[in-house]
Amino acid sequence: MKFFQFIKREKGQDSRDGNLDVLTQELKAIKKSLRKQGLLLEKVEQSLDRQGQHHPDTDLYEALMDFATSLFLLEQGISSAGLPAGGEIQKALYMVQDKLHALLGKYNMEMIKETGKPFNPAYHECVRRSDGDDSVKLIVSPGFILNGRVLRPAKVIV
């Protein structure tokens, strides 16, 4: 017998009357549960929307990290080109670096670019390992810290 036909039967027709009351109660409980689940789902969606909102400084942080990385790589290129120390190019580069570090400091950002320190997976991502101790031998790409939290680990050779 189909479900809807079963529900349409009048009470007292057969032994299924008790089942009808049970089914009605179960349907009410399911309906109530679905309402609660709907409300919980709305709360979760609202929470996810709040978490997923684009923080206005995110673009700024990304731009600062990209600029600092480019400047770091430029410095590496100039250093490896063998230009005379204290030349005009290096002086200009150091002036820009100083301004960049001041700007990073203004936004509580730090660069991770020191060599010779022990490798720390919280701050470094090893891209190649050489023989010897576990100290950072070369920075391939600098990392960044914002308010004490690592935004991007430094890519290093250990």
N, CA and C of each residue as an Amber inpcrd file, in Angstrom:
protein
   474
   0.8370000  -1.1670000   0.0000000   0.0000000   0.0000000   0.0000000
   0.8920000   1.2440000   0.0000000   0.5310000   2.2190000  -0.7490000
   1.3210000   3.4340000  -0.8440000   1.1910000   4.2490000   0.4390000
   2.2260000   5.0390000   0.7150000   2.3040000   5.8040000   1.9500000
   1.1190000   6.7560000   2.1010000   0.8050000   7.4940000   1.0280000
  -0.2670000   8.4740000   1.1280000  -1.6350000   7.8080000   1.3110000
  -1.8040000   6.6530000   0.7120000  -3.0570000   5.9190000   0.9130000
  -3.1600000   5.4660000   2.3630000  -2.0330000   5.0840000   2.9230000
  -1.9940000   4.6240000   4.3000000  -2.3840000   5.7540000   5.2580000
  -1.8830000   6.9610000   4.9880000  -2.1730000   8.0970000   5.8610000
  -3.6330000   8.5160000   5.7370000  -4.2420000   8.3680000   4.5540000
  -5.6180000   8.7960000   4.3400000  -6.6410000   7.8870000   5.0230000
  -6.2210000   6.7120000   5.4010000  -7.1750000   5.7870000   6.0490000
  -7.7220000   6.3970000   7.3340000  -8.9130000   6.1170000   7.6000000
  -9.5490000   6.6300000   8.8110000  -9.1070000   5.8160000  10.0110000
  -9.0980000   6.4730000  11.1540000  -8.7520000   5.7820000  12.3880000
  -9.7820000   4.7020000  12.6750000  -9.2910000   3.6160000  13.2460000
 -10.1770000   2.5350000  13.6440000 -10.4560000   1.5350000  12.5470000
  -9.9090000   1.7100000  11.3370000 -10.1860000   0.7580000  10.2770000
  -9.4810000  -0.5580000  10.5070000  -8.2080000  -0.4880000  10.9380000
  -7.4920000  -1.7290000  11.2430000  -6.3840000  -1.4480000  12.2450000
  -5.4970000  -2.4040000  12.3990000  -4.4560000  -2.2950000  13.4230000
  -3.3900000  -1.2700000  13.0640000  -3.5120000  -0.6540000  11.9260000
  -2.5010000   0.3140000  11.4940000  -2.7530000   1.6970000  12.0760000
  -3.8160000   1.8870000  12.8010000  -4.1130000   3.1940000  13.3940000
  -2.9860000   3.6560000  14.3050000  -2.4490000   2.7690000  15.0940000
  -1.3360000   3.1070000  15.9850000  -0.1120000   3.5200000  15.1830000
   0.0740000   2.8550000  14.0550000   1.2130000   3.1910000  13.1870000
   1.0650000   4.5930000  12.6080000  -0.1520000   4.9780000  12.3160000
  -0.3920000   6.3160000  11.7740000   0.0010000   7.3830000  12.7790000
  -0.3480000   7.1870000  14.0360000   0.0330000   8.1440000  15.0810000
   1.5550000   8.1990000  15.2260000   2.1820000   7.0420000  15.1720000
   3.6470000   6.9870000  15.2890000   4.2830000   7.7070000  14.1080000
   3.7820000   7.4530000  12.9040000   4.3230000   8.1140000  11.7150000
   4.1270000   9.6300000  11.7800000   2.9730000  10.0550000  12.2490000
   2.6960000  11.4830000  12.3790000   3.6810000  12.1230000  13.3540000
   3.9260000  11.4700000  14.4700000   4.8690000  11.9980000  15.4570000
   6.2900000  12.0270000  14.8760000   6.6510000  10.9800000  14.1520000
   7.9820000  10.9410000  13.5520000   8.1430000  12.0470000  12.5100000
   7.0950000  12.2720000  11.7160000   7.1560000  13.3430000  10.7270000
   7.2980000  14.7060000  11.3900000   6.6090000  14.9230000  12.4850000
   6.7300000  16.1810000  13.2200000   8.1540000  16.3470000  13.7610000
   8.7140000  15.2570000  14.2800000  10.0790000  15.3110000  14.8100000
  11.0840000  15.5960000  13.6940000  10.8620000  14.9690000  12.5450000
  11.7520000  15.2090000  11.4060000  11.6440000  16.6640000  10.9450000
  10.4270000  17.1720000  10.8850000  10.1980000  18.5590000  10.4760000
  10.8970000  19.5270000  11.4300000  10.7870000  19.2560000  12.7270000
  11.4340000  20.0960000  13.7370000  12.9600000  20.0270000  13.5840000
  13.4630000  18.8310000  13.3710000  14.9020000  18.6460000  13.1970000
  15.4030000  19.3730000  11.9520000  14.6360000  19.3090000  10.8750000
  15.0230000  20.0120000   9.6520000  15.0500000  21.5280000   9.8510000
  14.1070000  22.0550000  10.6140000  14.1140000  23.4900000  10.9170000
  15.3790000  23.8660000  11.6880000  15.7310000  23.0480000  12.6830000
  16.9410000  23.3140000  13.4640000  18.1790000  23.2430000  12.5720000
  18.2350000  22.2310000  11.7060000  19.3800000  22.0930000  10.8050000
  19.4820000  23.2890000   9.8590000  18.3160000  23.7720000   9.4120000
  18.3070000  24.9510000   8.5410000  18.8710000  26.1730000   9.2440000
  18.4870000  26.3550000  10.5000000  19.0090000  27.4930000  11.2760000
  20.5070000  27.3540000  11.4990000  20.9590000  26.1400000  11.8310000
  22.3980000  25.9100000  12.0270000  23.1630000  26.1600000  10.7250000
  22.6010000  25.7190000   9.6160000  23.2450000  25.9290000   8.3220000
  23.3760000  27.4160000   8.0190000  22.3310000  28.1830000   8.3290000
  22.3990000  29.6300000   8.1230000  23.5150000  30.2510000   8.9570000
  23.6360000  29.8090000  10.2210000  24.6990000  30.3370000  11.0800000
  26.0700000  29.9970000  10.5190000  26.2500000  28.7710000  10.0430000
  27.5380000  28.3600000   9.4740000  27.8440000  29.1800000   8.2260000
  26.8580000  29.3640000   7.3610000  27.0600000  30.1640000   6.1590000
  27.4510000  31.6010000   6.5010000  26.7940000  32.1800000   7.4930000
  27.1320000  33.5420000   7.9030000  28.5590000  33.5970000   8.4430000
  28.9290000  32.5970000   9.2230000  30.2820000  32.5420000   9.7680000
  31.3090000  32.4230000   8.6510000  31.0370000  31.5620000   7.6750000
  31.9590000  31.4000000   6.5530000  32.0470000  32.6790000   5.7320000
  30.9190000  33.3590000   5.5770000  30.9430000  34.6280000   4.8490000
  31.8270000  35.6390000   5.5600000  31.7060000  35.7020000   6.8850000
  32.5360000  36.6470000   7.6520000  34.0080000  36.2770000   7.5410000
  34.3270000  34.9800000   7.6160000  35.7200000  34.5510000   7.5320000
  36.2760000  34.7670000   6.1390000  35.4290000  34.5910000   5.1300000
  35.8780000  34.7110000   3.7560000  35.9170000  36.1280000   3.2410000
  35.4690000  37.0820000   4.0570000  35.4850000  38.4670000   3.6050000
  36.9210000  38.8790000   3.3450000  37.1010000  39.5840000   2.2860000
  38.4300000  40.0130000   1.8810000  38.9190000  41.1250000   2.8110000
  39.9810000  40.8530000   3.5190000  40.5550000  41.8660000   4.4060000
  41.1950000  42.9440000   3.5410000  40.9080000  44.2010000   3.8110000
  41.4080000  45.2700000   2.9450000  42.9270000  45.3350000   2.8620000
  43.6240000  44.8750000   3.8920000  45.0820000  44.9440000   3.8700000
  45.7210000  43.7560000   3.1660000  44.9520000  42.7370000   2.8060000
  45.5220000  41.5540000   2.1730000  46.2530000  41.9250000   0.8890000
  45.6450000  42.7440000   0.0530000  46.2930000  43.1570000  -1.1930000
  47.5650000  43.9420000  -0.9090000  47.5270000  44.7680000   0.1170000
  48.7070000  45.5350000   0.4910000  49.8350000  44.6080000   0.9240000
  49.5220000  43.6220000   1.7700000  50.5450000  42.6810000   2.2360000
  51.1350000  41.9010000   1.0680000  50.2700000  41.4540000   0.1670000
  50.7570000  40.7150000  -1.0060000  51.6780000  41.6040000  -1.8470000
  51.2770000  42.8440000  -2.0610000  52.0920000  43.7700000  -2.8560000
  53.4340000  44.0290000  -2.1720000  53.4090000  44.2280000  -0.8700000
  54.6620000  44.4510000  -0.1340000  55.5740000  43.2300000  -0.2350000
  55.0040000  42.0410000  -0.0770000  55.8240000  40.8240000  -0.1620000
  56.4090000  40.6560000  -1.5610000  55.6020000  40.9050000  -2.5880000
  56.0970000  40.7790000  -3.9590000  57.1880000  41.8010000  -4.2490000
  56.9820000  43.0350000  -3.7960000  57.9890000  44.0750000  -4.0200000
  59.2760000  43.7510000  -3.2630000  59.1450000  43.3250000  -2.0170000
  60.3260000  43.0010000  -1.2150000  61.0830000  41.8250000  -1.8250000
  60.3590000  40.8350000  -2.3230000  61.0080000  39.6920000  -2.9690000
  61.7470000  40.1400000  -4.2200000  61.1300000  40.9830000  -5.0220000
  61.7810000  41.4940000  -6.2350000  63.0410000  42.2760000  -5.8870000
  62.9490000  43.1040000  -4.8720000  64.1080000  43.8860000  -4.4460000
  65.2170000  42.9710000  -3.9240000  64.8420000  41.9380000  -3.1800000
  65.8160000  40.9640000  -2.6720000  66.5330000  40.2840000  -3.8360000
  65.7620000  39.8480000  -4.8400000  66.3590000  39.1780000  -5.9940000
  67.2350000  40.1270000  -6.7980000  66.8390000  41.3960000  -6.8880000
  67.6650000  42.3970000  -7.5580000  68.9860000  42.5640000  -6.8200000
  68.9070000  42.6320000  -5.5050000  70.1140000  42.7490000  -4.6850000
  71.0280000  41.5470000  -4.9060000  70.4430000  40.3470000  -4.9550000
  71.2350000  39.1420000  -5.1960000  71.9200000  39.2080000  -6.5660000
  71.1760000  39.6730000  -7.5610000  71.7430000  39.7860000  -8.9040000
  72.8700000  40.7950000  -8.9750000  72.6850000  41.9170000  -8.3200000
  73.7280000  42.9470000  -8.3150000  74.9650000  42.4470000  -7.5720000
  74.7380000  41.7460000  -6.4540000  75.8690000  41.2120000  -5.6850000
  76.6600000  40.1940000  -6.4960000  75.9610000  39.3340000  -7.2190000
  76.6560000  38.2970000  -7.9830000  77.2780000  38.8380000  -9.2690000
  76.8820000  40.0480000  -9.6930000  77.4500000  40.6360000 -10.9080000
  78.8540000  41.1720000 -10.6730000  79.2450000  41.2840000  -9.4100000
  80.5970000  41.7350000  -9.0980000  80.8070000  43.2250000  -9.2770000
  79.7710000  44.0090000  -9.1190000  79.9260000  45.4680000  -9.2110000
  80.7260000  45.9600000  -8.0060000  81.4390000  47.0310000  -8.1550000
  82.2570000  47.5260000  -7.0410000  81.4060000  47.9040000  -5.8290000
  81.8890000  47.5050000  -4.6620000  81.1800000  47.8230000  -3.4160000
  81.1370000  49.3270000  -3.2270000  80.0100000  49.8380000  -2.7760000
  79.8720000  51.2650000  -2.5310000  79.5940000  52.0640000  -3.7830000
  79.3380000  51.3790000  -4.9010000  79.0270000  52.0880000  -6.1480000
  77.6500000  52.7270000  -6.0790000  77.3670000  53.5220000  -7.0860000
  76.0960000  54.2620000  -7.1210000  74.8880000  53.3160000  -7.1350000
  75.0020000  52.2100000  -7.8510000  73.8750000  51.2760000  -7.9250000
  73.5950000  50.6830000  -6.5480000  74.6610000  50.2890000  -5.8490000
  74.4670000  49.7210000  -4.5110000  73.9200000  50.7620000  -3.5340000
  74.3770000  51.9790000  -3.6300000  73.8660000  53.0320000  -2.7500000
  72.3680000  53.2460000  -2.9770000  71.9790000  53.2930000  -4.2410000
  70.5560000  53.4640000  -4.5630000  69.7490000  52.2720000  -4.0620000
  70.2940000  51.0770000  -4.2340000  69.6180000  49.8750000  -3.7690000
  69.4420000  49.9000000  -2.2540000  70.4640000  50.3010000  -1.5360000
  70.3720000  50.3600000  -0.0700000  69.3590000  51.4150000   0.3880000
  69.2680000  52.5340000  -0.3440000  68.2720000  53.5440000   0.0080000
  66.8590000  52.9780000  -0.1300000  66.6170000  52.2560000  -1.2350000
  65.2960000  51.6660000  -1.4470000  65.0330000  50.5980000  -0.3890000
  66.0490000  49.8070000  -0.0740000  65.8960000  48.7720000   0.9620000
  65.5230000  49.3850000   2.3070000  66.1920000  50.4580000   2.6760000
  65.8940000  51.1160000   3.9470000  64.4420000  51.5880000   3.9930000
  63.9940000  52.1800000   2.9000000  62.5990000  52.6390000   2.8520000
  61.6320000  51.4640000   2.9070000  61.9860000  50.3760000   2.2290000
  61.1340000  49.1900000   2.2440000  61.0540000  48.5980000   3.6490000
  62.1840000  48.4930000   4.3170000  62.1770000  47.9490000   5.6870000
  61.3760000  48.8460000   6.6310000  61.4540000  50.1410000   6.4440000
  60.6420000  51.0570000   7.2620000  59.1580000  50.8490000   6.9770000
  58.8210000  50.6570000   5.7120000  57.4240000  50.4170000   5.3400000
  56.9320000  49.0880000   5.8980000  57.7510000  48.0490000   5.8060000
  57.3790000  46.7540000   6.3790000  57.1690000  46.8930000   7.8860000
  58.0620000  47.6130000   8.5270000  57.9390000  47.8270000   9.9740000
  56.6730000  48.5740000  10.3480000  56.2690000  49.5010000   9.5010000
  55.0450000  50.2610000   9.7480000  53.8270000  49.3460000   9.8010000
  53.8560000  48.2860000   9.0210000  52.7430000  47.3260000   8.9840000
  53.0460000  46.0550000   9.7920000  54.0430000  46.1340000  10.6880000
  54.4320000  45.0110000  11.5580000  54.8240000  43.7710000  10.7680000
  55.4740000  43.9830000   9.6350000  55.9710000  42.8740000   8.8210000
  57.4860000  42.8120000   8.9210000  57.9940000  41.5850000   8.8530000
  59.4390000  41.3720000   8.8560000  59.7930000  40.4350000   7.7130000
  61.0040000  40.5970000   7.1920000  61.5030000  39.6690000   6.1730000
  62.3350000  38.5960000   6.8510000  62.2280000  37.3870000   6.3510000
  63.0850000  36.2800000   6.7960000  64.1240000  36.1070000   5.6910000
  65.3460000  36.5650000   5.9480000  66.3670000  36.4950000   4.8990000
  67.7840000  36.2800000   5.4460000  67.8830000  35.8720000   6.6920000
  69.1940000  35.6930000   7.2910000  69.7580000  34.3100000   6.9630000
  71.0230000  34.2790000   6.6090000  71.7220000  33.0170000   6.3900000
  72.5590000  32.6910000   7.6230000  72.9770000  31.4400000   7.7280000
  73.8190000  31.0210000   8.8470000  73.0330000  30.5720000  10.0680000
  71.7390000  30.8470000  10.0960000  70.9080000  30.4270000  11.2310000
  70.4960000  28.9680000  11.0510000  70.1710000  28.2770000  12.1480000
  69.6980000  26.8910000  12.0190000  68.3870000  26.8340000  11.2400000
  68.2350000  25.7810000  10.4360000  67.0060000  25.5900000   9.6790000
  65.8530000  25.3880000  10.6510000  64.7580000  26.1290000  10.4460000
  63.5600000  26.0220000  11.2680000  62.3630000  25.8880000  10.3300000
  61.7020000  24.7180000  10.3280000  60.5900000  24.5230000   9.3950000
  59.4270000  25.4950000   9.5930000  59.3680000  26.1370000  10.7380000
  58.3120000  27.1270000  10.9600000  58.5770000  28.3980000  10.1540000
  59.8470000  28.6500000   9.8290000  60.2230000  29.8660000   9.1210000
  60.8230000  29.6080000   7.7380000  61.2630000  28.3720000   7.5010000
  61.9760000  28.0650000   6.2570000  61.3310000  26.9000000   5.5190000
  61.4230000  26.9600000   4.2010000  61.0290000  25.8440000   3.3430000
  62.2950000  25.4280000   2.5890000  62.7320000  24.2020000   2.8260000
  63.9700000  23.7260000   2.2120000  63.6920000  23.3330000   0.7610000
  64.3920000  23.9890000  -0.1730000  64.2280000  23.6520000  -1.5850000
  65.3660000  22.7640000  -2.0780000  66.4750000  22.7680000  -1.3280000
  67.5960000  21.8800000  -1.6560000  68.4590000  21.7100000  -0.4130000
  68.9680000  20.5170000  -0.2750000  69.8040000  20.2170000   0.8860000
  71.2100000  19.8940000   0.3960000  72.1970000  20.4990000   1.0340000
  73.5860000  20.1970000   0.7210000  74.1790000  19.4290000   1.8980000
  75.3640000  18.9360000   1.6990000  76.0210000  18.1980000   2.7940000
  76.4350000  19.1640000   3.8910000  76.5160000  18.6470000   5.0990000
  76.9530000  19.4820000   6.2030000  75.8850000  19.6530000   7.2560000
  76.0250000  20.7170000   8.0120000  75.0920000  20.9650000   9.1110000
  73.7360000  21.4410000   8.5970000  72.8210000  21.6690000   9.5230000
  71.4590000  22.0850000   9.1670000  71.2810000  23.5930000   9.2550000
  72.2960000  24.3420000   8.8780000  72.1460000  25.7950000   8.8950000
  71.7700000  26.2800000   7.4960000  71.0950000  27.4180000   7.4560000
  70.6650000  28.0070000   6.1880000  71.8930000  28.5600000   5.4820000
  72.1510000  28.0360000   4.2760000  73.3340000  28.4660000   3.5290000
  73.0070000  29.5680000   2.5190000  71.7880000  29.5020000   1.9540000
  71.4070000  30.4840000   0.9430000  69.9010000  30.6830000   0.9850000
  69.4960000  31.9270000   0.8520000  68.0700000  32.2540000   0.7540000
  67.7340000  32.3510000  -0.7310000  66.8340000  31.5190000  -1.1920000
  66.3980000  31.5560000  -2.5860000  65.3190000  32.6130000  -2.7560000
  64.3990000  32.6730000  -1.7940000  63.3290000  33.6650000  -1.7960000
  63.0180000  34.0000000  -0.3360000  62.9400000  35.2720000   0.0190000
  62.7110000  35.6230000   1.4160000  61.3060000  35.2380000   1.8880000
  61.1970000  35.0670000   3.1900000  59.9020000  34.8090000   3.8040000
  59.4200000  36.0600000   4.5080000  58.1940000  35.9890000   5.0200000
  57.6180000  37.1640000   5.6560000  56.8260000  36.7810000   6.8950000
  56.9270000  37.6400000   7.9030000  56.2160000  37.4660000   9.1640000
  55.3450000  38.7030000   9.3590000  54.1000000  38.4770000   9.7470000
  53.1830000  39.5770000  10.0420000  52.6700000  39.3830000  11.4560000
  52.9500000  40.3560000  12.3180000  52.5180000  40.3000000  13.7200000
  52.8860000  38.9730000  14.3810000  54.0910000  38.4880000  14.1010000
  54.5700000  37.2570000  14.7210000  54.1090000  35.9810000  14.0500000
  53.2890000  36.0850000  13.0070000  52.7830000  34.9000000  12.2990000
  53.4200000  34.8300000  10.9140000  53.9260000  33.6570000  10.5450000
  54.5750000  33.4950000   9.2460000  53.5190000  33.5230000   8.1420000
  53.6590000  34.4990000   7.2400000  52.7670000  34.5690000   6.0830000
  53.3050000  33.7110000   4.9390000  54.6050000  33.7730000   4.7590000
  55.2630000  33.0380000   3.6890000  56.6430000  32.6200000   4.2020000
  56.9180000  31.3030000   4.2650000  58.2540000  30.8890000   4.7320000
  59.3190000  31.2150000   3.6870000  60.5350000  31.4190000   4.1570000
  61.6410000  31.6670000   3.2530000  62.0230000  30.3580000   2.5670000
  62.2920000  30.4250000   1.2730000  62.7640000  29.2510000   0.5330000
  64.2730000  29.2620000   0.6250000  64.8300000  28.1630000   1.1610000
  66.2500000  28.1660000   1.4940000  66.9590000  26.9090000   0.9890000
  68.2760000  27.0270000   0.9290000  69.1480000  25.8790000   0.7010000
  69.8680000  25.6270000   2.0110000  69.7690000  24.3950000   2.4640000
  70.3680000  24.0150000   3.7570000  71.6050000  23.1860000   3.4970000
